[in-house]
Amino acid sequence: MEPQKRREQAVAIIEAAVQHAKPSNLIQQCLYVQNGKLCVSTEQLTKNFDLSRYQRLLVTGFGKASATSASVIESLLGDYVSGGLIAVNKPNAVPLKKIQSVYGSHPIPDLSSINASKALLNFARQCTEDTLVINLISGGGSSILCAPYTDAMHHITLEEKAYITKKLLSCGASIKEINAVRKHLSMIKGGNLAKVFYPAEVLSLIISDVIGDDISTIASGPTAPDPTTWVDAFGILQKYELIPETPQSIIRLFHHGLRNLVPDTPKEGDIIFSKNTNLIIGSNRLACTYAIETAKLLGYRTLYLGSRIAGDVHKEARAFWRIVLQYAKQAAHSSQPICIIAGGEPTVEVAGTGKGGRAQEFALTFLNEMASAPNEIISKITLLTAATDGIDGITDAAGAFADSRTIESMKQIGLEPVQFIKHNDSYSFFKNCNSIYVSGATGTNVNDIYLALIG
């Protein structure tokens, strides 16, 4: 098969997965009104809410998919919706009728993120016992909502919180580790929003961008019990040797937390969670399921490696290459092409000043390994990596292709992948090789998908 044909099929498979993961599909599949009851049904459970019991139905939300999700709720529930407020980053904003939008920053919080948090907290404080809240949670909420910890003894500034978040991002900390620290520096994360909503009835519909779909980690778990403690969060700073670089106000807060002078985040069993239902309606695993179905329709055998890519991007890419190489060597003995799919979100330790993102860095490391393979192997393989939100890092690309066309372009213009890997400049490399994959912002976010077509 020609490389261009494989590229087109790879895009079709990715687009099918992303389309399924869009809020319009996810919410319509799980939510409807029947006989005056709001019915929600997922893999986890089925639950009904008698709408006659509530004076108001309000919609709140935060994350990159919150605006598109809110738009779907307005269309589905119509006059049942009394109002609402969602926090979103501006690239993912859409017009809403009854629901107000406020804007926060992603991936690094700024003053707009603080203002968005204040607006949402003030709105949540208006919720009473006879209020039903549909709360829409999606990836990016940790940055879009930012409420640095403040009490009579402590005041963490935006700059201090942003600084330590940036340090954690650049040193290769996992999303769970980053969130454990952020939850303990926040007035809204780690179950603290549930505390403000109580005693209202809250139904949180969650689009997961976290490997393993841990509700306490998605958007830093504002409505979920937090299993992490002051000890855990401080230990993460120690693990990455960040204590000497951590602002003294944060060190002081952590020391007071460790001595029980500052309350920990809300835990399982707290009464604030008694009227709180958290349901995952979308995830990387579910998106990959649709990718597999589409690949089969295109005539491929499929191999799903799971949604577990989470470690160092270079190690993960090299491991993926070894699997692809094994199947490429066997391709001569099979008349049916194969599609290998994996999902997740690897970590990138930023050492250079280039431009790129996880998916592009993965593709470039894969390409570097692939380039040394025999031509008869290279000609059989097309890799496509894609961030499902359509925004890989701070670029206009969702990901990148790695195939024989990329290698031909690389050789013609004399590029060395290792040099671009060294400077974290994958975007420039693939841009020059005409191998950037651009989808535009998708309005959803369920991690990344890594796809190899062989045949």
One Martini backbone bead per residue (centre of mass of N, CA, C, O) as a GRO file, in nm:
protein
  455
    1MET     BB    1   0.098   0.035   0.020
    2GLU     BB    2   0.069   0.357   0.008
    3PRO     BB    3   0.149   0.611   0.218
    4GLN     BB    4  -0.097   0.795   0.158
    5LYS     BB    5  -0.314   0.584   0.219
    6ARG     BB    6  -0.229   0.534   0.512
    7ARG     BB    7  -0.270   0.819   0.610
    8GLU     BB    8  -0.573   0.834   0.552
    9GLN     BB    9  -0.649   0.593   0.736
   10ALA     BB   10  -0.533   0.701   1.000
   11VAL     BB   11  -0.714   0.949   1.011
   12ALA     BB   12  -0.986   0.797   1.011
   13ILE     BB   13  -0.938   0.653   1.281
   14ILE     BB   14  -0.894   0.900   1.461
   15GLU     BB   15  -1.160   1.050   1.392
   16ALA     BB   16  -1.349   0.834   1.505
   17ALA     BB   17  -1.251   0.852   1.798
   18VAL     BB   18  -1.302   1.157   1.841
   19GLN     BB   19  -1.600   1.165   1.771
   20HIS     BB   20  -1.690   0.983   2.008
   21ALA     BB   21  -1.547   1.189   2.231
   22LYS     BB   22  -1.763   1.380   2.196
   23PRO     BB   23  -2.005   1.528   2.378
   24SER     BB   24  -2.247   1.486   2.186
   25ASN     BB   25  -2.221   1.172   2.211
   26LEU     BB   26  -2.182   1.107   2.512
   27ILE     BB   27  -2.442   1.245   2.627
   28GLN     BB   28  -2.662   1.117   2.443
   29GLN     BB   29  -2.596   0.818   2.547
   30CYS     BB   30  -2.654   0.890   2.883
   31LEU     BB   31  -2.884   1.125   2.841
   32TYR     BB   32  -3.229   1.169   2.969
   33VAL     BB   33  -3.583   1.241   2.940
   34GLN     BB   34  -3.843   1.071   3.151
   35ASN     BB   35  -4.119   1.134   3.312
   36GLY     BB   36  -3.961   1.369   3.477
   37LYS     BB   37  -3.677   1.225   3.435
   38LEU     BB   38  -3.341   1.199   3.497
   39CYS     BB   39  -3.135   0.997   3.290
   40VAL     BB   40  -2.852   0.783   3.372
   41SER     BB   41  -2.616   0.589   3.158
   42THR     BB   42  -2.356   0.355   3.229
   43GLU     BB   43  -2.118   0.127   3.305
   44GLN     BB   44  -2.151   0.188   3.616
   45LEU     BB   45  -2.456   0.325   3.600
   46THR     BB   46  -2.804   0.374   3.699
   47LYS     BB   47  -2.986   0.695   3.716
   48ASN     BB   48  -3.246   0.884   3.885
   49PHE     BB   49  -3.410   1.216   3.856
   50ASP     BB   50  -3.652   1.393   4.014
   51LEU     BB   51  -3.747   1.704   3.899
   52SER     BB   52  -3.977   1.778   4.115
   53ARG     BB   53  -3.763   1.815   4.366
   54TYR     BB   54  -3.664   2.074   4.207
   55GLN     BB   55  -3.620   2.418   4.159
   56ARG     BB   56  -3.330   2.365   4.020
   57LEU     BB   57  -3.130   2.354   3.711
   58LEU     BB   58  -2.783   2.335   3.697
   59VAL     BB   59  -2.482   2.439   3.514
   60THR     BB   60  -2.157   2.311   3.531
   61GLY     BB   61  -1.796   2.374   3.455
   62PHE     BB   62  -1.469   2.226   3.349
   63GLY     BB   63  -1.272   2.260   3.072
   64LYS     BB   64  -1.225   2.191   2.733
   65ALA     BB   65  -1.538   2.049   2.720
   66SER     BB   66  -1.754   2.238   2.863
   67ALA     BB   67  -1.895   2.398   2.637
   68THR     BB   68  -1.994   2.167   2.455
   69SER     BB   69  -2.145   2.023   2.681
   70ALA     BB   70  -2.341   2.256   2.754
   71SER     BB   71  -2.476   2.270   2.476
   72VAL     BB   72  -2.602   1.987   2.491
   73ILE     BB   73  -2.772   2.031   2.745
   74GLU     BB   74  -2.946   2.258   2.632
   75SER     BB   75  -3.070   2.082   2.403
   76LEU     BB   76  -3.184   1.842   2.581
   77LEU     BB   77  -3.330   2.022   2.835
   78GLY     BB   78  -3.391   2.315   2.807
   79ASP     BB   79  -3.626   2.434   3.033
   80TYR     BB   80  -3.488   2.292   3.279
   81VAL     BB   81  -3.284   2.512   3.254
   82SER     BB   82  -3.188   2.790   3.460
   83GLY     BB   83  -2.863   2.769   3.452
   84GLY     BB   84  -2.507   2.883   3.455
   85LEU     BB   85  -2.143   2.779   3.480
   86ILE     BB   86  -1.840   2.800   3.285
   87ALA     BB   87  -1.499   2.680   3.242
   88VAL     BB   88  -1.278   2.797   2.980
   89ASN     BB   89  -1.093   2.796   2.704
   90LYS     BB   90  -1.106   2.994   2.430
   91PRO     BB   91  -1.059   2.776   2.196
   92ASN     BB   92  -1.334   2.612   2.337
   93ALA     BB   93  -1.547   2.810   2.274
   94VAL     BB   94  -1.911   2.854   2.293
   95PRO     BB   95  -2.222   2.930   2.242
   96LEU     BB   96  -2.465   3.034   2.489
   97LYS     BB   97  -2.772   3.085   2.652
   98LYS     BB   98  -2.796   3.019   2.988
   99ILE     BB   99  -2.483   2.990   3.001
  100GLN     BB  100  -2.206   3.093   3.149
  101SER     BB  101  -1.883   3.226   3.058
  102VAL     BB  102  -1.552   3.152   3.158
  103TYR     BB  103  -1.192   3.228   3.161
  104GLY     BB  104  -0.907   3.022   3.119
  105SER     BB  105  -0.591   2.880   3.142
  106HIS     BB  106  -0.386   2.691   2.893
  107PRO     BB  107  -0.154   2.507   3.081
  108ILE     BB  108  -0.111   2.785   3.228
  109PRO     BB  109  -0.192   2.966   3.477
  110ASP     BB  110  -0.377   3.268   3.545
  111LEU     BB  111  -0.572   3.527   3.628
  112SER     BB  112  -0.817   3.400   3.482
  113SER     BB  113  -0.823   3.143   3.661
  114ILE     BB  114  -0.895   3.287   3.923
  115ASN     BB  115  -1.157   3.424   3.823
  116ALA     BB  116  -1.299   3.159   3.749
  117SER     BB  117  -1.303   3.042   4.035
  118LYS     BB  118  -1.461   3.264   4.175
  119ALA     BB  119  -1.715   3.238   4.000
  120LEU     BB  120  -1.776   2.938   4.068
  121LEU     BB  121  -1.788   2.959   4.375
  122ASN     BB  122  -2.014   3.170   4.388
  123PHE     BB  123  -2.220   2.997   4.239
  124ALA     BB  124  -2.215   2.745   4.432
  125ARG     BB  125  -2.319   2.904   4.692
  126GLN     BB  126  -2.625   2.916   4.568
  127CYS     BB  127  -2.666   2.632   4.636
  128THR     BB  128  -2.923   2.413   4.728
  129GLU     BB  129  -3.113   2.146   4.834
  130ASP     BB  130  -3.314   2.218   4.565
  131THR     BB  131  -3.057   2.148   4.384
  132LEU     BB  132  -2.956   2.063   4.051
  133VAL     BB  133  -2.634   1.953   3.938
  134ILE     BB  134  -2.463   1.975   3.633
  135ASN     BB  135  -2.132   1.850   3.611
  136LEU     BB  136  -1.857   1.939   3.389
  137ILE     BB  137  -1.578   1.726   3.328
  138SER     BB  138  -1.241   1.804   3.211
  139GLY     BB  139  -0.969   1.850   3.068
  140GLY     BB  140  -0.786   2.135   3.213
  141GLY     BB  141  -0.908   2.221   3.494
  142SER     BB  142  -0.647   2.272   3.662
  143SER     BB  143  -0.584   2.544   3.499
  144ILE     BB  144  -0.854   2.699   3.457
  145LEU     BB  145  -0.860   2.634   3.764
  146CYS     BB  146  -0.742   2.882   4.011
  147ALA     BB  147  -0.697   2.850   4.385
  148PRO     BB  148  -0.502   2.961   4.590
  149TYR     BB  149  -0.400   2.925   4.896
  150THR     BB  150  -0.606   3.070   5.171
  151ASP     BB  151  -0.544   3.224   5.490
  152ALA     BB  152  -0.451   3.368   5.784
  153MET     BB  153  -0.138   3.230   5.735
  154HIS     BB  154  -0.183   3.203   5.413
  155HIS     BB  155  -0.024   3.290   5.079
  156ILE     BB  156  -0.067   3.184   4.759
  157THR     BB  157   0.052   3.254   4.461
  158LEU     BB  158   0.030   3.233   4.131
  159GLU     BB  159   0.335   3.231   4.073
  160GLU     BB  160   0.405   2.999   4.268
  161LYS     BB  161   0.220   2.782   4.149
  162ALA     BB  162   0.321   2.802   3.855
  163TYR     BB  163   0.614   2.734   3.914
  164ILE     BB  164   0.575   2.445   4.034
  165THR     BB  165   0.423   2.332   3.791
  166LYS     BB  166   0.646   2.376   3.581
  167LYS     BB  167   0.857   2.200   3.722
  168LEU     BB  168   0.694   1.936   3.709
  169LEU     BB  169   0.659   1.926   3.402
  170SER     BB  170   0.980   1.939   3.329
  171CYS     BB  171   1.068   1.670   3.517
  172GLY     BB  172   0.841   1.427   3.462
  173ALA     BB  173   0.589   1.430   3.604
  174SER     BB  174   0.305   1.306   3.675
  175ILE     BB  175  -0.025   1.379   3.686
  176LYS     BB  176  -0.067   1.271   3.974
  177GLU     BB  177   0.161   1.430   4.105
  178ILE     BB  178   0.078   1.712   4.026
  179ASN     BB  179  -0.208   1.698   4.159
  180ALA     BB  180  -0.123   1.647   4.451
  181VAL     BB  181   0.000   1.928   4.481
  182ARG     BB  182  -0.230   2.113   4.377
  183LYS     BB  183  -0.447   2.030   4.587
  184HIS     BB  184  -0.259   2.156   4.833
  185LEU     BB  185  -0.283   2.459   4.672
  186SER     BB  186  -0.608   2.453   4.703
  187MET     BB  187  -0.970   2.565   4.711
  188ILE     BB  188  -1.098   2.341   4.476
  189LYS     BB  189  -0.950   2.094   4.491
  190GLY     BB  190  -0.975   1.786   4.626
  191GLY     BB  191  -1.308   1.833   4.702
  192ASN     BB  192  -1.370   2.147   4.755
  193LEU     BB  193  -1.620   2.188   4.572
  194ALA     BB  194  -1.815   1.997   4.719
  195LYS     BB  195  -1.826   2.173   4.975
  196VAL     BB  196  -1.978   2.410   4.830
  197PHE     BB  197  -2.227   2.257   4.710
  198TYR     BB  198  -2.316   2.182   4.969
  199PRO     BB  199  -2.651   2.034   4.962
  200ALA     BB  200  -2.647   1.969   4.679
  201GLU     BB  201  -2.720   1.804   4.390
  202VAL     BB  202  -2.459   1.610   4.217
  203LEU     BB  203  -2.380   1.566   3.864
  204SER     BB  204  -2.091   1.419   3.733
  205LEU     BB  205  -1.959   1.456   3.407
  206ILE     BB  206  -1.684   1.260   3.276
  207ILE     BB  207  -1.391   1.341   3.091
  208SER     BB  208  -1.117   1.150   3.045
  209ASP     BB  209  -0.740   1.231   3.084
  210VAL     BB  210  -0.677   0.960   3.252
  211ILE     BB  211  -0.502   0.707   3.345
  212GLY     BB  212  -0.752   0.485   3.470
  213ASP     BB  213  -0.983   0.688   3.557
  214ASP     BB  214  -0.926   0.881   3.800
  215ILE     BB  215  -1.135   1.094   3.960
  216SER     BB  216  -0.916   1.236   4.156
  217THR     BB  217  -0.744   1.344   3.889
  218ILE     BB  218  -0.947   1.476   3.726
  219ALA     BB  219  -0.897   1.799   3.745
  220SER     BB  220  -0.816   1.734   4.053
  221GLY     BB  221  -1.086   1.649   4.197
  222PRO     BB  222  -1.325   1.858   4.306
  223THR     BB  223  -1.564   1.605   4.358
  224ALA     BB  224  -1.343   1.424   4.505
  225PRO     BB  225  -1.187   1.226   4.690
  226ASP     BB  226  -0.869   1.248   4.853
  227PRO     BB  227  -0.597   1.017   4.880
  228THR     BB  228  -0.409   1.242   4.934
  229THR     BB  229  -0.141   1.395   5.114
  230TRP     BB  230   0.090   1.583   5.256
  231VAL     BB  231   0.304   1.365   5.236
  232ASP     BB  232   0.281   1.308   4.936
  233ALA     BB  233   0.332   1.595   4.823
  234PHE     BB  234   0.610   1.639   4.957
  235GLY     BB  235   0.744   1.382   4.832
  236ILE     BB  236   0.747   1.488   4.539
  237LEU     BB  237   0.942   1.720   4.581
  238GLN     BB  238   1.169   1.534   4.677
  239LYS     BB  239   1.197   1.338   4.435
  240TYR     BB  240   1.264   1.607   4.235
  241GLU     BB  241   1.441   1.816   4.390
  242LEU     BB  242   1.251   2.098   4.476
  243ILE     BB  243   1.294   2.233   4.752
  244PRO     BB  244   1.509   2.463   4.687
  245GLU     BB  245   1.286   2.593   4.463
  246THR     BB  246   1.070   2.637   4.669
  247PRO     BB  247   0.866   2.837   4.798
  248GLN     BB  248   0.828   2.933   5.127
  249SER     BB  249   0.517   2.936   5.141
  250ILE     BB  250   0.489   2.634   5.062
  251ILE     BB  251   0.664   2.509   5.280
  252ARG     BB  252   0.496   2.618   5.517
  253LEU     BB  253   0.230   2.482   5.446
  254PHE     BB  254   0.336   2.190   5.451
  255HIS     BB  255   0.437   2.189   5.743
  256HIS     BB  256   0.154   2.248   5.865
  257GLY     BB  257   0.020   2.000   5.743
  258LEU     BB  258   0.211   1.784   5.878
  259ARG     BB  259   0.107   1.918   6.175
  260ASN     BB  260  -0.212   1.974   6.161
  261LEU     BB  261  -0.265   2.303   6.101
  262VAL     BB  262  -0.388   2.197   5.828
  263PRO     BB  263  -0.619   2.088   5.644
  264ASP     BB  264  -0.708   1.843   5.464
  265THR     BB  265  -0.838   1.697   5.224
  266PRO     BB  266  -1.110   1.547   5.135
  267LYS     BB  267  -1.258   1.238   5.231
  268GLU     BB  268  -1.372   0.949   5.255
  269GLY     BB  269  -1.704   0.992   5.415
  270ASP     BB  270  -1.779   1.260   5.369
  271ILE     BB  271  -2.077   1.435   5.362
  272ILE     BB  272  -2.024   1.600   5.092
  273PHE     BB  273  -2.058   1.310   4.917
  274SER     BB  274  -2.369   1.211   4.957
  275LYS     BB  275  -2.470   1.415   4.689
  276ASN     BB  276  -2.248   1.269   4.494
  277THR     BB  277  -2.205   1.207   4.138
  278ASN     BB  278  -1.959   1.013   3.959
  279LEU     BB  279  -1.918   1.002   3.592
  280ILE     BB  280  -1.789   0.822   3.329
  281ILE     BB  281  -1.829   0.895   2.965
  282GLY     BB  282  -1.514   0.932   2.888
  283SER     BB  283  -1.227   0.775   2.711
  284ASN     BB  284  -0.957   0.627   2.579
  285ARG     BB  285  -1.066   0.341   2.565
  286LEU     BB  286  -1.328   0.412   2.408
  287ALA     BB  287  -1.185   0.542   2.165
  288CYS     BB  288  -1.016   0.290   2.084
  289THR     BB  289  -1.258   0.113   2.017
  290TYR     BB  290  -1.334   0.283   1.763
  291ALA     BB  291  -1.067   0.251   1.616
  292ILE     BB  292  -1.083  -0.055   1.585
  293GLU     BB  293  -1.347  -0.068   1.421
  294THR     BB  294  -1.241   0.101   1.182
  295ALA     BB  295  -0.999  -0.077   1.105
  296LYS     BB  296  -1.169  -0.325   1.035
  297LEU     BB  297  -1.335  -0.188   0.804
  298LEU     BB  298  -1.045  -0.145   0.644
  299GLY     BB  299  -0.896  -0.450   0.687
  300TYR     BB  300  -0.778  -0.484   0.975
  301ARG     BB  301  -0.588  -0.595   1.194
  302THR     BB  302  -0.578  -0.597   1.559
  303LEU     BB  303  -0.380  -0.416   1.819
  304TYR     BB  304  -0.425  -0.368   2.166
  305LEU     BB  305  -0.218  -0.208   2.425
  306GLY     BB  306  -0.364   0.006   2.557
  307SER     BB  307  -0.407   0.278   2.818
  308ARG     BB  308  -0.061   0.304   2.935
  309ILE     BB  309   0.083   0.551   2.841
  310ALA     BB  310   0.318   0.721   3.093
  311GLY     BB  311   0.601   0.758   3.047
  312ASP     BB  312   0.867   0.811   2.898
  313VAL     BB  313   0.859   0.901   2.572
  314HIS     BB  314   1.115   0.748   2.470
  315LYS     BB  315   1.059   0.469   2.588
  316GLU     BB  316   0.776   0.432   2.465
  317ALA     BB  317   0.859   0.461   2.164
  318ARG     BB  318   1.066   0.227   2.156
  319ALA     BB  319   0.866   0.008   2.241
  320PHE     BB  320   0.673   0.046   2.004
  321TRP     BB  321   0.876  -0.013   1.783
  322ARG     BB  322   0.939  -0.309   1.856
  323ILE     BB  323   0.655  -0.409   1.794
  324VAL     BB  324   0.633  -0.311   1.502
  325LEU     BB  325   0.880  -0.460   1.392
  326GLN     BB  326   0.782  -0.745   1.442
  327TYR     BB  327   0.528  -0.717   1.248
  328ALA     BB  328   0.682  -0.627   0.992
  329LYS     BB  329   0.842  -0.896   0.956
  330GLN     BB  330   0.556  -1.061   0.923
  331ALA     BB  331   0.404  -0.931   0.674
  332ALA     BB  332   0.502  -1.125   0.436
  333HIS     BB  333   0.304  -1.369   0.573
  334SER     BB  334   0.061  -1.157   0.520
  335SER     BB  335  -0.240  -1.036   0.363
  336GLN     BB  336  -0.302  -0.873   0.628
  337PRO     BB  337  -0.318  -0.595   0.773
  338ILE     BB  338  -0.199  -0.393   1.055
  339CYS     BB  339  -0.326  -0.250   1.367
  340ILE     BB  340  -0.168  -0.044   1.608
  341ILE     BB  341  -0.287   0.036   1.944
  342ALA     BB  342  -0.249   0.325   2.162
  343GLY     BB  343  -0.270   0.481   2.488
  344GLY     BB  344  -0.223   0.814   2.643
  345GLU     BB  345   0.046   0.996   2.852
  346PRO     BB  346   0.334   1.106   2.821
  347THR     BB  347   0.644   1.220   2.932
  348VAL     BB  348   0.827   1.540   2.932
  349GLU     BB  349   1.160   1.636   2.944
  350VAL     BB  350   1.264   1.958   2.948
  351ALA     BB  351   1.579   2.077   2.780
  352GLY     BB  352   1.479   2.262   2.563
  353THR     BB  353   1.363   2.539   2.320
  354GLY     BB  354   1.157   2.415   2.161
  355LYS     BB  355   0.888   2.278   1.957
  356GLY     BB  356   0.603   2.093   2.100
  357GLY     BB  357   0.502   1.749   2.192
  358ARG     BB  358   0.425   1.442   2.284
  359ALA     BB  359   0.339   1.323   2.005
  360GLN     BB  360   0.587   1.435   1.847
  361GLU     BB  361   0.808   1.311   2.024
  362PHE     BB  362   0.727   1.023   1.976
  363ALA     BB  363   0.757   1.024   1.663
  364LEU     BB  364   1.060   1.103   1.658
  365THR     BB  365   1.169   0.860   1.813
  366PHE     BB  366   1.055   0.649   1.626
  367LEU     BB  367   1.197   0.751   1.368
  368ASN     BB  368   1.489   0.713   1.468
  369GLU     BB  369   1.459   0.404   1.470
  370MET     BB  370   1.342   0.353   1.179
  371ALA     BB  371   1.583   0.472   0.999
  372SER     BB  372   1.766   0.193   1.054
  373ALA     BB  373   1.596   0.036   0.879
  374PRO     BB  374   1.501  -0.134   0.634
  375ASN     BB  375   1.329  -0.047   0.353
  376GLU     BB  376   1.120  -0.288   0.362
  377ILE     BB  377   1.015  -0.188   0.641
  378ILE     BB  378   0.955   0.113   0.608
  379SER     BB  379   0.740   0.077   0.368
  380LYS     BB  380   0.515  -0.062   0.580
  381ILE     BB  381   0.508   0.212   0.762
  382THR     BB  382   0.262   0.397   0.969
  383LEU     BB  383   0.266   0.677   1.178
  384LEU     BB  384   0.019   0.807   1.423
  385THR     BB  385  -0.006   1.093   1.623
  386ALA     BB  386  -0.258   1.203   1.884
  387ALA     BB  387  -0.422   1.463   2.015
  388THR     BB  388  -0.761   1.475   2.091
  389ASP     BB  389  -0.769   1.804   2.114
  390GLY     BB  390  -0.558   1.914   1.875
  391ILE     BB  391  -0.328   1.994   2.108
  392ASP     BB  392   0.021   1.983   2.095
  393GLY     BB  393   0.091   2.160   2.311
  394ILE     BB  394   0.219   2.475   2.175
  395THR     BB  395   0.037   2.408   1.900
  396ASP     BB  396  -0.126   2.336   1.575
  397ALA     BB  397  -0.083   2.041   1.650
  398ALA     BB  398  -0.172   1.697   1.714
  399GLY     BB  399   0.077   1.572   1.540
  400ALA     BB  400   0.236   1.285   1.364
  401PHE     BB  401   0.423   1.152   1.105
  402ALA     BB  402   0.581   0.818   1.035
  403ASP     BB  403   0.765   0.755   0.734
  404SER     BB  404   0.901   0.735   0.427
  405ARG     BB  405   0.841   1.032   0.362
  406THR     BB  406   0.987   1.153   0.603
  407ILE     BB  407   1.268   1.031   0.543
  408GLU     BB  408   1.308   1.157   0.265
  409SER     BB  409   1.291   1.452   0.358
  410MET     BB  410   1.516   1.442   0.568
  411LYS     BB  411   1.745   1.373   0.363
  412GLN     BB  412   1.712   1.610   0.158
  413ILE     BB  413   1.758   1.839   0.411
  414GLY     BB  414   1.946   1.731   0.648
  415LEU     BB  415   1.817   1.582   0.898
  416GLU     BB  416   1.846   1.525   1.262
  417PRO     BB  417   1.664   1.387   1.506
  418VAL     BB  418   1.851   1.413   1.758
  419GLN     BB  419   1.867   1.726   1.761
  420PHE     BB  420   1.557   1.768   1.805
  421ILE     BB  421   1.535   1.608   2.064
  422LYS     BB  422   1.737   1.772   2.234
  423HIS     BB  423   1.540   2.048   2.177
  424ASN     BB  424   1.238   1.996   2.163
  425ASP     BB  425   1.181   2.010   1.808
  426SER     BB  426   0.946   1.848   1.652
  427TYR     BB  427   0.783   2.053   1.491
  428SER     BB  428   1.004   2.149   1.297
  429PHE     BB  429   1.066   1.882   1.172
  430PHE     BB  430   0.775   1.806   1.059
  431LYS     BB  431   0.731   2.062   0.900
  432ASN     BB  432   0.977   2.019   0.703
  433CYS     BB  433   0.846   1.711   0.630
  434ASN     BB  434   0.536   1.710   0.592
  435SER     BB  435   0.424   1.562   0.901
  436ILE     BB  436   0.192   1.714   1.002
  437TYR     BB  437  -0.091   1.699   1.229
  438VAL     BB  438  -0.404   1.867   1.154
  439SER     BB  439  -0.733   1.928   1.325
  440GLY     BB  440  -0.792   2.096   1.544
  441ALA     BB  441  -1.005   2.177   1.766
  442THR     BB  442  -1.236   1.932   1.921
  443GLY     BB  443  -1.376   1.959   2.227
  444THR     BB  444  -1.180   1.743   2.348
  445ASN     BB  445  -1.027   1.496   2.605
  446VAL     BB  446  -0.844   1.161   2.574
  447ASN     BB  447  -0.572   1.200   2.514
  448ASP     BB  448  -0.380   0.975   2.333
  449ILE     BB  449  -0.298   0.840   2.001
  450TYR     BB  450  -0.133   0.535   1.884
  451LEU     BB  451  -0.055   0.459   1.532
  452ALA     BB  452  -0.001   0.154   1.339
  453LEU     BB  453   0.059   0.076   0.998
  454ILE     BB  454   0.079  -0.255   0.840
  455GLY     BB  455   0.138  -0.339   0.468
   0.00000   0.00000   0.00000
